[in-house]
Amino acid sequence: MKHAERALALFPQLRARAVRVIEDGWDSLVLDVDSEWIIRIPRRAEVAESMEAEIALLPALASALPVAIPQFELIARDGVRAVGYRKLPGDALQAADPVVAAGVGSFLAALHRFPVEQAVALGVRGDGREWWRNERTIRVDAFRAVVLPLLAGPERAAAESLLDTALADEAFDFDAVLIHGDLGPEHILCESGRVSGVLDWTDARIGDPALDLSWLLHGTPAAFADAALAAYGASDPHLRKRALIYHRLGPWYEVAYGLEQSRPELVERGLAGVRRRLPSP
């Protein structure tokens, strides 16, 4: 009941007869209201700030993409920031059908063609490779400080090699584009065998296109990954290599967050992922 009361307090025009939690995650509380509306309530100040860029970006981006994206019809800024949009059709992607893979690749190709200057003018973070390098250096240094000490022996040596690779000059040899920044199966909707929508644009920024392909190329079956890349039409010969670095670093974020929030279950789960994805000696 508390979630229904919260939704009504933010947006009294809703009926809020049936409210369920879709996600209670690191960035936001996400509610399904009456199977009609999705309400997102940011958990941290930086997420609320990113939401302002979403509010400006998504209307301009909608016509440039071959799939549906949220359009915020409900916006609260008084005290608590929150947004609401009409629920998009479809279910979370299952990485099996190459036709769906091609749809994801085509979506990313369209997204990465969106004019960078326009995105920046709308408030999207980032302005090129040097900004990306600075952000990456800060993050990798944090991983060295808090995650690396939890590993030992050959695992630690492999982890140190991965972090070094993440900051090598060749890791920044790309043309910066507008990226989604958190593209995984939970944010890709499918209906009737096609991609119907893409959710959660909080992490949209100007950066390395390989980040958007990290799960797609290294967390799915080979046939799915190949179909997606073919539809994407990549000409960057180092795209797969950079995408693999991002994929291997993914669980490090969970460990760092778990330590920050004193949640040992996240630390344990994240470390298991870190170990699974470490490069071979």
C-alpha positions in Angstrom: 0.0 0.0 0.0 2.9 2.4 0.7 3.9 2.3 -2.9 0.3 3.2 -4.1 0.3 6.1 -1.6 3.6 7.3 -2.9 2.5 7.2 -6.5 -0.7 9.1 -5.7 1.2 11.7 -3.7 3.5 12.3 -6.7 0.8 12.1 -9.3 -2.7 12.5 -7.9 -4.3 12.2 -11.3 -3.6 8.4 -11.3 -6.0 5.9 -9.9 -3.3 3.7 -8.4 -5.6 0.8 -7.7 -3.0 -1.8 -8.4 0.7 -0.9 -7.9 3.6 -3.3 -8.0 7.4 -2.9 -7.9 9.1 -3.7 -11.1 12.6 -2.7 -9.9 14.0 -1.6 -6.6 17.5 -1.1 -7.9 20.6 0.9 -7.5 19.4 4.0 -9.3 15.6 4.1 -9.1 12.4 2.6 -7.6 10.2 1.6 -10.6 6.5 1.1 -10.2 3.9 -0.4 -12.5 0.6 1.5 -11.8 -2.6 -0.2 -12.9 -0.7 -1.9 -15.7 -0.9 1.4 -17.6 1.8 3.7 -16.2 5.4 3.2 -15.2 6.6 5.5 -12.5 10.4 6.0 -11.9 11.6 7.6 -8.6 15.4 8.2 -8.5 17.2 7.1 -5.4 20.2 9.4 -5.6 20.8 13.1 -6.5 23.0 12.2 -9.5 20.2 10.0 -10.9 17.7 12.8 -10.5 20.1 15.1 -12.4 20.4 12.6 -15.2 16.6 12.3 -15.3 16.5 16.0 -16.3 18.6 15.2 -19.4 16.2 12.3 -20.2 13.3 14.6 -20.0 14.9 16.8 -22.7 16.4 14.1 -24.8 13.8 11.4 -25.2 11.2 13.5 -27.2 14.0 14.5 -29.7 15.3 11.0 -29.9 12.0 9.2 -30.5 11.7 10.1 -34.1 15.3 9.0 -34.8 14.8 5.4 -33.6 13.1 2.4 -35.1 11.6 1.3 -31.7 9.5 2.9 -29.0 11.1 4.7 -26.1 9.5 6.2 -23.0 7.8 9.6 -23.3 7.3 11.3 -20.0 3.8 12.6 -19.7 4.0 12.9 -15.9 6.9 14.9 -14.3 7.3 15.8 -10.6 9.9 18.2 -9.5 8.5 19.6 -6.3 10.6 18.1 -3.5 10.9 14.6 -5.0 11.8 14.2 -8.7 9.9 11.5 -10.5 8.6 10.8 -14.0 5.8 8.7 -15.4 5.2 7.3 -18.8 2.6 5.0 -20.5 3.7 1.4 -20.3 5.3 0.1 -23.5 4.2 -3.2 -24.9 6.5 -6.3 -24.8 8.5 -8.5 -22.5 12.2 -8.5 -21.7 14.4 -9.8 -24.4 15.3 -13.5 -24.6 18.7 -13.8 -26.4 17.8 -16.6 -28.9 16.2 -15.3 -32.1 18.6 -13.9 -34.7 15.7 -11.8 -36.0 15.4 -10.1 -32.7 19.2 -9.7 -32.6 19.1 -7.9 -35.9 16.5 -5.5 -34.5 18.8 -4.7 -31.6 21.7 -4.0 -33.9 19.5 -1.8 -36.1 18.3 0.1 -33.1 21.9 0.7 -31.9 23.0 1.8 -35.4 20.3 4.5 -35.4 21.0 5.6 -31.8 24.7 6.0 -32.5 24.0 8.1 -35.6 22.1 10.7 -33.5 23.9 14.1 -33.7 26.3 14.4 -30.7 26.0 18.2 -30.8 22.3 18.0 -30.4 22.5 15.6 -27.6 25.0 17.8 -25.7 22.7 20.8 -26.3 19.9 18.9 -24.6 22.0 18.3 -21.5 23.5 14.9 -22.1 26.8 14.3 -20.3 30.1 14.0 -22.0 31.8 15.7 -24.9 34.3 13.2 -26.4 37.1 10.8 -25.8 39.1 12.9 -23.2 36.0 13.3 -21.0 35.5 9.5 -21.4 39.1 8.8 -20.5 38.9 11.0 -17.4 35.7 9.3 -16.2 37.2 5.8 -16.9 40.3 6.6 -15.0 38.3 7.7 -12.0 36.3 4.5 -12.1 39.3 2.2 -12.6 41.2 3.8 -9.8 38.2 3.2 -7.5 38.2 -0.4 -8.6 41.9 -0.7 -7.8 41.3 0.7 -4.3 38.2 -1.3 -3.2 37.7 -4.4 -5.4 41.3 -5.5 -6.3 42.2 -6.1 -2.6 39.5 -8.8 -2.4 41.4 -10.9 -5.0 44.6 -12.8 -4.5 47.2 -14.9 -6.4 46.6 -15.5 -10.1 43.2 -13.9 -9.9 44.7 -10.7 -8.7 47.3 -10.7 -11.4 44.6 -11.3 -14.1 42.5 -8.5 -12.6 45.4 -6.1 -12.6 46.0 -6.9 -16.2 42.4 -6.2 -17.0 42.5 -2.8 -15.3 45.7 -1.9 -17.1 44.1 -2.8 -20.4 41.0 -0.7 -19.6 43.3 2.4 -19.4 45.6 1.6 -22.3 45.7 4.2 -25.2 44.0 1.8 -27.6 41.0 1.6 -25.3 40.2 5.2 -26.2 40.6 4.9 -30.0 37.0 5.5 -31.0 34.6 8.2 -32.3 32.4 9.3 -29.4 28.6 8.9 -30.0 25.4 9.1 -28.0 25.1 5.8 -26.2 22.3 4.2 -24.0 24.9 3.3 -21.4 23.1 0.4 -19.7 21.9 -1.8 -22.5 21.0 -5.3 -21.2 18.1 -7.7 -21.8 16.0 -6.2 -19.0 15.9 -2.9 -20.8 15.0 -4.3 -24.3 11.3 -5.1 -24.9 10.2 -7.6 -27.5 6.7 -8.4 -28.9 5.7 -10.8 -31.7 9.3 -11.7 -32.5 10.6 -8.1 -32.9 12.1 -5.4 -30.7 9.3 -3.2 -29.5 11.0 -0.8 -27.1 14.0 0.2 -25.1 13.8 1.4 -21.5 15.8 3.3 -18.9 17.9 6.0 -20.4 19.3 7.3 -17.1 22.9 6.5 -18.2 22.7 8.0 -21.7 25.8 10.0 -22.4 28.4 10.7 -25.0 31.0 7.9 -25.1 32.3 4.7 -26.6 29.8 2.8 -28.7 31.4 -0.5 -27.6 29.8 -0.1 -24.2 26.4 -0.5 -25.8 27.6 -3.7 -27.5 29.3 -5.3 -24.5 26.5 -7.6 -23.3 25.2 -8.0 -26.9 28.6 -9.4 -28.2 29.9 -11.2 -25.1 26.9 -12.2 -23.1 24.7 -13.8 -25.7 25.0 -16.9 -28.0 27.5 -16.5 -30.9 24.7 -16.6 -33.5 22.8 -13.9 -31.8 25.9 -11.7 -31.4 26.9 -12.1 -35.0 23.4 -11.2 -36.3 23.3 -8.1 -34.1 26.7 -7.0 -35.2 25.9 -7.6 -38.9 22.8 -5.4 -38.6 24.7 -2.8 -36.7 27.2 -2.6 -39.5 30.3 -1.9 -37.5 33.4 -0.6 -39.4 35.5 -0.3 -36.2 37.9 -3.3 -36.2 38.5 -2.9 -32.4 34.9 -2.7 -31.4 34.7 -6.3 -30.1 37.9 -6.0 -28.1 36.7 -2.9 -26.3 33.3 -4.4 -25.8 34.9 -7.4 -24.1 36.7 -5.1 -21.6 33.4 -3.4 -20.7 31.8 -6.9 -20.3 34.6 -8.1 -18.0 34.3 -5.0 -15.9 30.5 -5.2 -15.5 30.5 -7.2 -12.2 33.1 -4.8 -10.6 30.4 -2.2 -10.4 28.2 -4.5 -8.3 31.1 -5.3 -5.9 31.9 -1.6 -5.5 28.2 -0.7 -4.9 27.8 -3.6 -2.5 30.7 -2.4 -0.4 29.4 1.2 -0.5 26.0 0.1 0.7 27.2 -2.5 3.2 25.4 -5.2 1.3 27.6 -8.4 1.5 25.2 -10.4 -0.8 26.0 -8.0 -3.7 29.7 -8.1 -2.9 29.6 -11.9 -3.0 27.6 -12.1 -6.2 29.7 -9.5 -7.9 32.9 -11.2 -7.0 31.7 -14.4 -8.5 31.0 -12.5 -11.7 34.4 -10.8 -11.6 36.1 -14.2 -11.3 34.1 -15.7 -14.1 35.0 -12.9 -16.5 38.7 -12.5 -15.7 40.9 -13.0 -18.7 42.9 -16.2 -18.9 46.5 -16.1 -17.9 
